[in-house]
């Protein structure tokens, strides 16, 4: 078979998407973007949906905001059961929360819920993970959600769902032990349409290791590189090319980034206005918006944002409806779509 030329284009009849060939892989072409409005527009722009699920009481609250504007979040609805420490992922139309802890402390949940991002309302039951998992982490493209890690610490199995359907999960692969890091709990995640990144983790042993999966296939994680510092209880997000990690367990204001299509160590991006952790990051093609989550001494309501294409410090966005953190979120315009 002849070598495929760089830049070749094909139509994938399985995914119904255009793809181009580069660096030995087929990549999904972005053919449209959400309407990125302003705060004065009658039509919402890219929407971020987030949980306010730990205060430190365990809640079920869901909120949303317009990523392209600035301002406070608004009430969206509630999960089917109160829980925090969930994994979030989404397509351009449907958002998913999987696993978590609740409704009672230390009770690991297997529940998967979903919402329609464009409308407000309570979540609907989707199915279940293979068992209860707290601090599980999720990545997605338009078709698949892929969940890895969590407590119990033996949870090395990676699971997948088809976002447009409902039902229980299927096996994807396993988390690979790299540099002795085997406990993948509560780190940051981000995705392009092809790759999903799991960035750092902790509890009890913190690590700065970044691993990745190819979302449209099956298989184990592979080594990508390292974060600037440990990634315990941090959050991440991406546009189609660049992934950001924000915060670290209430003791850091660090933002660092990687180029998703390559492999290598993270570089400094800038700083949040304050220390943050247990936070939620939501992205559009141009912006990353992050809650503060845990300040180091309490859960708070602050929200800040950066422009993904340029390095620099975050600036104020607004506030959540109330103080909260230790949850997850998603958008209808992240890098995997």
QUICOR-V332722 format. One line per field, one symbol per residue. ss: DSSP state (A for helix, B for strand, O for the rest). burial: # if it has 9 or more other ideal C-beta (glycine too) atoms within 8 Angstrom, else .. A space follows every 10 residues. Layout:
ss: ???
burial: ???
This chain:
ss: OOOOOOOOBB BBOOOOBBBB BBOOBBBBOO OOOOOOOOOO OOOOOOBBBB BBBBOOOBBB BBBBBBOOOO OOOBBBBBOO OOOBOOBBBB OOOBBBBBOO BOOOOOOBOO BBBBBBOOOO OOOBBBBBOO OOOBOOBBBB OOOBBBBBOO BOOOOOBBBB BBOOOOOOOB BBBBOOOBOO BOOOOOOBBB BOOOBBBBBB BOOOOOBBBB BBBBOOOOOO OBBBBBOOOO OOOOBBBBOO OBBBBBOOOO OBBBBBBBBO OOOOOOBBBB BBBBBBBOOO BBBOOOBBBB BOBBOOOOBO OBBBBBBOOO OOOOBBBBBO OOOOOOOOBB BOOOOOO
burial: .......... .#....#### ##...####. ...#.##... ....###### #####..### #########. .##..##.## ########## ##.####### ##....#### #######... ..#.###.#. .######### ########## #...###### #.#.....#. ###.##.... #.######## ########## ###..##### #####....# #.###.#### ########## ########## .######### #....#.### .##.###### ########## #####...## ######.#.. ...#..##.# #.######## #######
